[in-house]
Amino acid sequence: MLFLIAYGMKREPECYSGFFEALDSLGQCLEICPGVTLCYSLVSAAVIASELRPYLCAEDRLVVTQMYRGHCAGLLNEAQKNMIRLHISQDPSEAIELQLPRRLSRAARRSSAL
């Protein structure tokens, strides 16, 4: 699963070495810009957040969002685009729509009731 992880850190950069080690341990990571990283990981957004949270102070901010095909856009370099192409998931709501039976028309329901 591909995640976009955004973080705002208030302390000096050297205070966050544990955060970045934990981030790298979660899977393949690629920095988009300072404070924003793409991460391909096999765990959920909640697990990623819980693994990173201990390295942040109360004033810091963290957002972890799973990315789905067709639900993101931006201006990225080729390496960043390639990572997204390789790892982005299908929108789960599209998979559900494909599995739902189509509603029968009124005429079809009448004929199937007979």
N, C-alpha and C positions, 0 to 999 in steps of 0.2 A: 504494500500500500504506500502511496506517496502522500507526504504531509508537507504543508507549508508551516514553518515554525517561526513566529515573530517574537522578539524579546527586546525589552527596553531595560537597560542596566544603569543604575545610578552610581555605583561605586567605581573605583579604579579598575581598569581591565585585568590587572594581575590578580584581582580577587576572584575571578571567574574561571580559573583553569579547571577546576573540578566540573563546572557546568559544561565546558567544551569537551572534556574527556568523556563525560556521561553522554553527551550528544553524539559524539563519534562512535560510542559503543552501541548505539541503538540501530545502526545500519549505515548505508551509504549516504553521505551528506555532501551538499554542495552549497556554499554561500552565494546568495543572490546579490546581497548588498549588506552593509553593516546592520545587524539586527534582524536579518531575514535569511533563513536557510531552508533548502529543500532537503527532505530526508526520506529515503526509501527504507521502510522498516516493516517487520512482520507483526508488530504489536499495535495496539489501538492508540488513538489520540490520548485517551485517559492515562494509559500506561506511560506514554512518552512524557506527559505533563508531570506525572507523579515521580518519574525518574529524574526530571530536571529541577523540580521545585525546591528540593533541599539545598540547592546551590545558589538560590536567589534570596534576596532580603525582602522585607515587607514592601519597600518602595519600588521594587522591580516589577516588571510586567511580563507575562508569557501568554501566548495564544498558539494553540496547536490545532490545525485544521486539515482534515483529509481532503485531498483534491480528487475530483472526478472529471472524466472526459466531458467536454462540452460546457463546463461550469467555471472556467477560468480563462483569463486573457491577460496579456501583458506585453512588455517590451523586454526581451531577454537576449542573451548572446547564444551562440550555437550550442555550446556545451550544456547550458541550462535547458535549452529547448530539447536537446537529445535526451537528457535525463528524464524530462517529463514524458516524452514520447515512449521511452522504454518502460516506465513504471506507473503511469497513470491508470487508474481503475475505471471501469465502466460505472456509470451512475446506477446504484442499486435500485432506484425507483423505475428505471427503464427495464431492468430484468423482471421486476414484479409485473409491470404492465404487459410484458410479453407472455407471462404465464397465466394471466387472468382470462377466463373465458369471456368471449364477446357476448354482449347482451343480445338476447333474441328480440326480433321485432314483435309487435303485437300479433301480427298474422301468424308468425312462426310459433308463438306460444300457444295460440288457439289450436293450431293443427297438431301440436305435440301433446296437447291435453286430451285430444279425442282418441 
